[in-house]
Amino acid sequence: MMDSIQEATDSFHRWNNAWNTGNVEKQIREMHFPNVRLDGENRFETFETADEFWAQQASITARLEEEKWYQTSTLSIHSTQAGPEKVHLVIRQSRQHVDGIEYHGFNTLWIFTKIDDRWGVQFRSSFLSVNSVVQ
């Protein structure tokens, strides 16, 4: 199981690095579709395809700029359940301004699946407040 956990964790870090650099193509490489997100107010958002995920990026970028977001740092990450084709990661994230000061800290659960011999996130559940941009 350690290989599964490590591969899912590596996929998460690649996704988060792509998030921090605004590289949507690289984010999509670390995802499986349909991709589901449960937000902080218990609303589901489903992206059936990569194109649907891509289509929302301009509005996300604009909202991040409004927040004066600089980066999202991972404070902790660990697996709560793991199998050969599915891993649940519990993650503590920190949204930060350019000075490194956190303005949103939140817990999130990401479920990674191995499909066609490739790991990618397929479900995300976040406690990020509704007033913040999705992640």
Backbone as CSV, one residue per row, in Angstrom:
resi,resn,N_x,N_y,N_z,CA_x,CA_y,CA_z,C_x,C_y,C_z
1,MET,0.812,-1.205,0.000,0.000,0.000,0.000,0.856,1.269,0.000
2,MET,2.069,1.149,0.519,2.909,2.348,0.584,3.166,2.929,-0.802
3,ASP,3.296,2.060,-1.814,3.481,2.574,-3.164,2.271,3.374,-3.608
4,SER,1.075,2.863,-3.309,-0.148,3.577,-3.668,-0.212,4.933,-2.977
5,ILE,0.089,4.951,-1.699,0.064,6.207,-0.943,1.081,7.188,-1.505
6,GLN,2.277,6.714,-1.774,3.313,7.594,-2.299,2.934,8.130,-3.678
7,GLU,2.390,7.272,-4.533,2.008,7.708,-5.877,0.874,8.722,-5.830
8,ALA,-0.105,8.508,-4.964,-1.200,9.471,-4.821,-0.677,10.792,-4.244
9,THR,0.198,10.710,-3.264,0.780,11.910,-2.665,1.605,12.680,-3.691
10,ASP,2.374,11.974,-4.479,3.157,12.626,-5.532,2.238,13.320,-6.537
11,SER,1.148,12.665,-6.894,0.179,13.262,-7.823,-0.409,14.533,-7.218
12,PHE,-0.745,14.480,-5.919,-1.267,15.686,-5.263,-0.260,16.829,-5.353
13,HIS,0.996,16.556,-5.029,1.993,17.631,-5.053,2.183,18.189,-6.461
14,ARG,2.129,17.340,-7.479,2.208,17.849,-8.853,1.012,18.741,-9.161
15,TRP,-0.183,18.317,-8.705,-1.389,19.123,-8.924,-1.261,20.476,-8.214
16,ASN,-0.845,20.461,-6.960,-0.751,21.694,-6.186,0.313,22.635,-6.762
17,ASN,1.428,22.073,-7.235,2.437,22.918,-7.894,1.852,23.562,-9.146
18,ALA,1.071,22.787,-9.903,0.426,23.338,-11.097,-0.590,24.418,-10.718
19,TRP,-1.319,24.215,-9.625,-2.268,25.221,-9.118,-1.526,26.517,-8.805
20,ASN,-0.420,26.390,-8.100,0.339,27.572,-7.685,0.950,28.328,-8.859
21,THR,1.196,27.652,-9.960,1.769,28.319,-11.132,0.721,28.631,-12.194
22,GLY,-0.530,28.288,-11.917,-1.605,28.576,-12.863,-1.577,27.704,-14.106
23,ASN,-0.985,26.528,-14.001,-0.870,25.639,-15.150,-2.017,24.623,-15.136
24,VAL,-3.105,24.991,-15.795,-4.310,24.159,-15.785,-4.065,22.828,-16.494
25,GLU,-3.299,22.852,-17.552,-3.013,21.617,-18.278,-2.356,20.581,-17.361
26,LYS,-1.409,21.028,-16.554,-0.746,20.103,-15.622,-1.684,19.675,-14.499
27,GLN,-2.595,20.556,-14.069,-3.596,20.146,-13.084,-4.440,19.010,-13.648
28,ILE,-4.892,19.183,-14.882,-5.752,18.189,-15.520,-5.036,16.850,-15.664
29,ARG,-3.729,16.873,-15.873,-2.962,15.618,-15.975,-3.011,14.815,-14.686
30,GLU,-3.301,15.490,-13.570,-3.340,14.821,-12.260,-4.778,14.574,-11.803
31,MET,-5.729,14.593,-12.743,-7.147,14.422,-12.420,-7.735,13.289,-13.255
32,HIS,-8.831,12.727,-12.734,-9.673,11.813,-13.503,-11.056,12.439,-13.596
33,PHE,-11.728,12.151,-14.682,-13.065,12.689,-14.928,-14.031,11.543,-15.144
34,PRO,-15.276,11.689,-14.632,-15.770,12.896,-13.977,-15.013,13.159,-12.679
35,ASN,-14.922,14.452,-12.343,-14.239,14.917,-11.149,-15.263,15.662,-10.306
36,VAL,-15.324,15.311,-9.025,-16.362,15.861,-8.152,-15.726,16.636,-7.014
37,ARG,-16.333,17.783,-6.687,-15.900,18.581,-5.544,-17.110,18.860,-4.668
38,LEU,-16.955,18.638,-3.360,-17.955,18.988,-2.357,-17.409,20.190,-1.605
39,ASP,-18.080,21.343,-1.730,-17.530,22.571,-1.157,-17.859,22.714,0.323
40,GLY,-17.419,23.814,0.909,-17.585,24.070,2.340,-19.026,24.241,2.781
41,GLU,-19.938,24.427,1.830,-21.364,24.532,2.157,-22.138,23.312,1.682
42,ASN,-21.417,22.213,1.460,-21.993,20.925,1.086,-22.716,20.949,-0.255
43,ARG,-22.171,21.728,-1.184,-22.702,21.736,-2.547,-21.737,20.953,-3.435
44,PHE,-22.307,20.112,-4.279,-21.500,19.316,-5.204,-21.293,20.076,-6.504
45,GLU,-20.084,19.961,-7.018,-19.752,20.488,-8.328,-19.077,19.343,-9.077
46,THR,-19.625,18.997,-10.234,-19.089,17.890,-11.020,-18.581,18.403,-12.356
47,PHE,-17.375,18.023,-12.677,-16.783,18.304,-13.976,-16.755,16.980,-14.723
48,GLU,-17.601,16.860,-15.719,-17.675,15.615,-16.480,-16.440,15.406,-17.336
49,THR,-15.858,16.508,-17.805,-14.715,16.425,-18.717,-13.654,17.450,-18.324
50,ALA,-12.467,17.279,-18.873,-11.397,18.252,-18.667,-11.792,19.607,-19.232
51,ASP,-12.529,19.616,-20.335,-12.976,20.886,-20.927,-13.865,21.669,-19.969
52,GLU,-14.735,20.978,-19.243,-15.587,21.661,-18.256,-14.737,22.269,-17.145
53,PHE,-13.727,21.549,-16.696,-12.836,22.083,-15.665,-12.088,23.301,-16.203
54,TRP,-11.573,23.187,-17.423,-10.817,24.272,-18.053,-11.677,25.529,-18.194
55,ALA,-12.955,25.355,-18.515,-13.853,26.484,-18.796,-14.036,27.419,-17.600
56,GLN,-13.844,26.946,-16.404,-14.054,27.782,-15.213,-12.807,28.558,-14.791
57,GLN,-11.692,28.336,-15.444,-10.421,28.860,-14.947,-10.322,30.387,-14.970
58,ALA,-10.887,31.050,-15.960,-10.801,32.518,-16.000,-11.470,33.132,-14.782
59,SER,-12.622,32.601,-14.385,-13.312,33.162,-13.215,-12.555,32.848,-11.928
60,ILE,-11.923,31.683,-11.851,-11.127,31.346,-10.663,-9.933,32.282,-10.554
61,THR,-9.246,32.513,-11.655,-8.088,33.410,-11.651,-8.492,34.801,-11.199
62,ALA,-9.612,35.301,-11.687,-10.085,36.640,-11.301,-10.384,36.700,-9.807
63,ARG,-11.005,35.654,-9.269,-11.325,35.656,-7.841,-10.072,35.524,-6.981
64,LEU,-9.097,34.746,-7.443,-7.833,34.664,-6.705,-7.140,36.020,-6.671
65,GLU,-7.189,36.735,-7.766,-6.593,38.077,-7.802,-7.309,39.011,-6.824
66,GLU,-8.622,38.892,-6.718,-9.375,39.693,-5.741,-8.935,39.387,-4.314
67,GLU,-8.642,38.135,-4.035,-8.186,37.718,-2.702,-6.747,38.137,-2.425
68,LYS,-6.047,38.559,-3.463,-4.620,38.849,-3.374,-3.837,37.591,-3.009
69,TRP,-4.328,36.468,-3.548,-3.701,35.165,-3.346,-2.336,35.145,-4.015
70,TYR,-1.394,34.500,-3.339,-0.065,34.308,-3.908,0.238,32.820,-4.111
71,GLN,-0.062,32.010,-3.091,0.199,30.581,-3.194,-0.627,29.819,-2.171
72,THR,-0.713,28.513,-2.406,-1.326,27.602,-1.448,-0.254,26.621,-1.000
73,SER,0.029,26.630,0.296,1.042,25.730,0.857,0.361,24.555,1.536
74,THR,0.982,23.414,1.439,0.489,22.214,2.103,1.187,22.107,3.453
75,LEU,0.404,22.180,4.525,0.968,22.113,5.873,1.084,20.678,6.376
76,SER,0.153,19.829,5.942,0.233,18.419,6.311,-0.538,17.597,5.284
77,ILE,-0.122,16.347,5.165,-0.800,15.422,4.252,-0.558,14.016,4.777
78,HIS,-1.652,13.253,4.898,-1.495,11.846,5.284,-2.665,11.029,4.740
79,SER,-2.419,9.764,4.595,-3.432,8.851,4.096,-4.266,8.316,5.251
80,THR,-5.588,8.282,5.050,-6.466,7.676,6.046,-6.912,6.286,5.627
81,GLN,-6.959,6.049,4.323,-7.293,4.735,3.791,-6.560,4.573,2.475
82,ALA,-6.157,3.346,2.186,-5.439,3.115,0.936,-5.629,1.685,0.472
83,GLY,-5.719,1.544,-0.822,-5.764,0.250,-1.479,-4.928,0.341,-2.741
84,PRO,-4.882,-0.719,-3.504,-4.029,-0.703,-4.702,-4.508,0.245,-5.798
85,GLU,-5.791,0.656,-5.757,-6.324,1.520,-6.815,-7.082,2.725,-6.284
86,LYS,-7.035,2.977,-4.961,-7.713,4.138,-4.397,-7.026,4.537,-3.090
87,VAL,-6.815,5.854,-2.924,-6.170,6.384,-1.720,-6.933,7.627,-1.270
88,HIS,-7.208,7.705,0.031,-7.830,8.885,0.629,-6.739,9.682,1.338
89,LEU,-6.553,10.939,0.931,-5.563,11.807,1.564,-6.262,12.933,2.317
90,VAL,-5.880,13.113,3.579,-6.351,14.246,4.386,-5.247,15.285,4.368
91,ILE,-5.621,16.504,3.971,-4.631,17.547,3.697,-5.014,18.820,4.438
92,ARG,-4.025,19.488,4.990,-4.210,20.825,5.583,-3.532,21.816,4.640
93,GLN,-4.335,22.752,4.115,-3.845,23.730,3.152,-3.840,25.131,3.767
94,SER,-2.957,25.960,3.267,-2.820,27.344,3.733,-2.757,28.264,2.522
95,ARG,-3.801,29.078,2.355,-3.776,30.108,1.313,-3.004,31.293,1.866
96,GLN,-2.068,31.806,1.070,-1.171,32.836,1.573,-1.050,34.003,0.603
97,HIS,-0.806,35.168,1.193,-0.459,36.355,0.414,1.038,36.318,0.130
98,VAL,1.518,37.263,-0.663,2.918,37.286,-1.082,3.882,37.365,0.111
99,ASP,3.426,37.920,1.230,4.275,38.027,2.416,4.333,36.727,3.228
100,GLY,3.640,35.687,2.754,3.641,34.395,3.439,2.626,34.283,4.557
101,ILE,1.849,35.331,4.772,0.833,35.310,5.830,-0.399,34.547,5.333
102,GLU,-0.852,33.600,6.143,-2.041,32.826,5.809,-3.289,33.683,5.968
103,TYR,-4.174,33.621,4.976,-5.465,34.289,5.108,-6.626,33.299,5.045
104,HIS,-6.376,32.081,4.612,-7.360,30.994,4.678,-6.605,29.709,4.956
105,GLY,-6.935,29.067,6.059,-6.427,27.737,6.334,-7.613,26.787,6.330
106,PHE,-7.433,25.610,5.754,-8.576,24.708,5.667,-8.117,23.262,5.515
107,ASN,-9.005,22.369,5.939,-8.803,20.935,5.776,-9.529,20.479,4.520
108,THR,-8.988,19.465,3.896,-9.595,18.937,2.691,-9.286,17.449,2.569
109,LEU,-10.212,16.709,2.009,-10.047,15.286,1.742,-10.028,15.110,0.230
110,TRP,-8.991,14.483,-0.268,-8.880,14.202,-1.701,-8.830,12.697,-1.876
111,ILE,-9.612,12.202,-2.820,-9.609,10.779,-3.135,-8.968,10.600,-4.511
112,PHE,-7.891,9.842,-4.509,-7.157,9.544,-5.734,-7.504,8.141,-6.186
113,THR,-7.653,7.989,-7.498,-7.925,6.689,-8.083,-6.863,6.379,-9.133
114,LYS,-6.623,5.102,-9.295,-5.695,4.644,-10.330,-6.534,4.056,-11.462
115,ILE,-6.545,4.750,-12.580,-7.316,4.339,-13.748,-6.358,4.275,-14.932
116,ASP,-6.429,3.194,-15.670,-5.535,2.994,-16.814,-4.070,3.196,-16.412
117,ASP,-3.743,2.664,-15.234,-2.378,2.677,-14.706,-1.851,4.089,-14.401
118,ARG,-2.769,5.038,-14.162,-2.373,6.417,-13.859,-3.151,6.903,-12.638
119,TRP,-2.433,7.510,-11.674,-3.059,8.079,-10.489,-3.545,9.489,-10.785
120,GLY,-4.732,9.817,-10.253,-5.266,11.168,-10.377,-6.356,11.391,-9.352
121,VAL,-6.566,12.657,-8.986,-7.633,12.979,-8.052,-8.972,12.877,-8.779
122,GLN,-9.959,12.302,-8.079,-11.285,12.182,-8.677,-12.365,12.790,-7.801
123,PHE,-12.063,12.993,-6.516,-13.032,13.581,-5.598,-12.296,14.463,-4.605
124,ARG,-12.845,15.653,-4.365,-12.276,16.585,-3.394,-13.402,17.103,-2.512
125,SER,-13.182,17.079,-1.208,-14.131,17.636,-0.253,-13.374,18.614,0.628
126,SER,-13.829,19.862,0.624,-13.073,20.915,1.277,-13.911,21.646,2.314
127,PHE,-13.247,22.117,3.356,-13.874,22.991,4.340,-13.511,24.449,4.076
128,LEU,-13.028,24.738,2.871,-12.727,26.114,2.474,-14.031,26.897,2.452
129,SER,-14.018,28.096,3.017,-15.228,28.897,3.110,-15.769,29.211,1.728
130,VAL,-17.074,29.382,1.636,-17.747,29.612,0.379,-17.278,30.897,-0.308
131,ASN,-16.780,31.850,0.449,-16.343,33.115,-0.125,-14.996,33.021,-0.798
132,SER,-14.348,31.881,-0.711,-13.029,31.703,-1.312,-13.141,30.916,-2.598
133,VAL,-12.118,31.019,-3.394,-12.062,30.326,-4.670,-11.870,28.834,-4.438
134,VAL,-12.467,28.019,-5.284,-12.356,26.561,-5.174,-10.919,26.111,-5.338
135,GLN,-10.663,24.970,-4.752,-9.380,24.283,-4.983,-9.632,22.814,-4.963
